[in-house]
Amino acid sequence: RYINLMDPELRLRYESAPASLIQELKALKTSLQRKPLIIIDEIQKVPDLTDCIQLLIDDDLAKFILTGSSV
């Protein structure tokens, strides 16, 4: 799954409810037999997501690739 936080709609959704990522991935995990790989681009746009990502990693529910720019 690829999430691009340059998309204003996605960015606003995760800014207002960062925990929705946890809910989405728990639902996705139940339909898959292995951990999903989630790519989040422009992660610096929604820094509160990093806490949710850490919880998902700690609970061994997903793998992540995080990218962003410094500009």
NORFEN-V86424 format. One record per residue. N is the residue number from 1. RES is the residue in one small letter. NEAR is the number of other ideal C-beta (glycine too) atoms within 12 Angstrom. Layout:
# NORFEN-V86424
<<N	RES	NEAR> <N	RES	NEAR>>
This chain:
# NORFEN-V86424
<<1	r	23> <2	y	18> <3	i	34> <4	n	21> <5	l	31> <6	m	20> <7	d	18> <8	p	14> <9	e	13> <10	l	26> <11	r	25> <12	l	15> <13	r	21> <14	y	32> <15	e	20> <16	s	15> <17	a	18> <18	p	29> <19	a	21> <20	s	21> <21	l	37> <22	i	27> <23	q	19> <24	e	26> <25	l	32> <26	k	21> <27	a	16> <28	l	21> <29	k	23> <30	t	12> <31	s	12> <32	l	17> <33	q	8> <34	r	12> <35	k	19> <36	p	26> <37	l	20> <38	i	30> <39	i	20> <40	i	35> <41	d	24> <42	e	25> <43	i	29> <44	q	19> <45	k	28> <46	v	33> <47	p	20> <48	d	23> <49	l	36> <50	t	22> <51	d	17> <52	c	32> <53	i	30> <54	q	19> <55	l	22> <56	l	31> <57	i	21> <58	d	13> <59	d	15> <60	d	13> <61	l	28> <62	a	32> <63	k	20> <64	f	28> <65	i	18> <66	l	28> <67	t	19> <68	g	21> <69	s	12> <70	s	7> <71	v	7>>
